[in-house]
Amino acid sequence: EEQHAAPPPPPPKEEAGEGKQGGDDRGKDKEEEKEEVVEEPPLPSDPADAAKALGVKAFQAGDMLLAVQHFTDAISHRGTDFSFFANRSAALLQLGRADEAVSDGRRCVELQPSTAKAHYRLGTALLATPGGKEEGVECLRVACDMEPLNAQLRGAFAKAC
């Protein structure tokens, strides 16, 4: 005579989190439990890429100061990656720090002169500075020439003109 005992079901994710003391606390602090079950992808092991990922997350959440800090951290680990400067330029521009955004935009163009995004970042930053319209429009024209089918670039260029 065989006994077929089913294995016990796995505990609910809310109870599997660190710091739980067992027992049934499902009725308590539902918002906190919801946050615990959200699993985020692991950060990249490379410190520069990890800092960039945190910067992108902060940018998407609208926390531009934190985004700038993370992109600055990424740059300190690998100062030759134009995307770190491009992302920090965008965050700085959102903070109204156009002169700093221009500096990062110029660095983007130095690092990746054949990339439309580099010219776009510099152009949009220049447009936010006094006296930067002519050079900003030219940067956007160059970006459009590089990627003529890019609607975002064409829109930015048309708006700037």
Buried (B, 14 or more C-beta within 10 A) or exposed (E): EEEEEEEEEEEEEBBEBEEEEEEEEEEEEEEEBEEBEEEEEEBEEEBBBBBBBBBBBBBEEEBBEBBBBBBBBBBEBBEEBBBBBBBBBBBBBBEEBBEBBBBBBBBBBEBBEEBBBBBBBBBBBBBBBEEBBEBBBBBBBBBBEBBEEBEEBBEBBEEBE
